[in-house]
Amino acid sequence: MNHRKGLLLLLPVFGASVLGACGSSKVTTTTTTTSKPATTTTTAAPTYVLTGLPVVAGGPSPTRPALMVKIDNAQPAWPQAGLDHADIIYEEMVEGGLTRYMAVFQSQDAPTVGPIRSIRATDADLAAQTTGLVGYSGGIPAFISDLRATGAIDVGVNLAPSAYHRDYSRPAPHNLYSSTTALYAAANGRGPTPHALFDFGPPTTTEPLASSNAVAAFTIVISGATIDTWTHDAAGNQWTKAINGIAMHNASGTPLGATNVIIEYVPYVATGFIDPAGNPVPEAQLVGSGSAEIAFGGRVATGQWSKTSPSAAPVYTYSNGQPVKLLPGRTWVIFAPVGASFTSQP
């Protein structure tokens, strides 16, 4: 996306689908007897499309829209609230080599989400593929215009100020919060049912290919300012996250982690905007193709990602061309610059 050059003020600004509701499958078996064939149809339990996990009785509807919320990841924002309820978390590089998250909620509610920060140019493509609601603290007008042009439902603080509040025990601008309930209410029922963004499969069919490696941990150097290390927690069958050697936790005290971690190596380009410290504001190029690392179940495999348009779901394949099927659960996607250093520890 092309943007006019300007200055980015990193201060809070107050003025300004997916395949179906749930996944299910039918298995039909026919038994032949001496009289007549009998057919039995078994319907699998419905699942949430963004996680592949079973729909919970009394839980959120599998047809409700996805809700994206922009989350701060500067050190004063730690620990963040609500990430342990997210279905998907995207991690993108912003100015100065720091990263921010776009957390996607649909199958769970979070009573507190934040700290919430401003959007970046990359987020329009994320909104286009998710086609849901977007909560954020503001941003450069060009970025907001691009976001709204995707058809996403804007529930940012500029249009829904009553859905947000400040925690004055934290320093501004790292103290703006909301909840999934408040942000869904701000949408007044608007928004489509999300489509699937990943393929999931049962554990017996989703093991990475023989070319994968069993690892205890892996590290991706996103920038000189942000080094992510992920350690496999066999008991919880998830990867837990550390930044620059500091273990990350949710505000609830639980380790911050995910069942699946995907690293997409993507080009970053300058938007033409500069922050007050003189750092160029980058944008990740999410349409195209490139290499990837796929991690789940204590194993890491090399693969490829491809995406044909902003609204298209990404496609992940292993190095031999076979499709990737993830384990049901939370998925964390890191947009690492092309050429970023990746190492693993057995």
Secondary structure, 3 states (H helix, E strand, C coil): CCCCCEECCCCCCCCCCCCCCEECCEEEEEECCCCCCEEEEEECCCEECCCCCECCCCCCCCCCCCEEEEECCCHHHCCCECHHHCCEEEEEECHHHCEEEEEEECCCCCCCEECECCCCCCHHHHHHHHCCEEECCCCCHHHHHHHHHCCCEECCCCCCHHHCEECCCCCCCCCEEECHHHHHHHCCCCCCCCCCCCCECCHHHCCCCCCCEECCEEEEECCCCCEEEEEEECCCCEEEEEECCEECECCCCCECEECEEEEEEECEEEEEEECCCCCEEEEECCCEEEEEEEEECCEEEEEEEEECCCCCCCEEEECCCCECCECCCCEEEEEEECCCCEEEEC
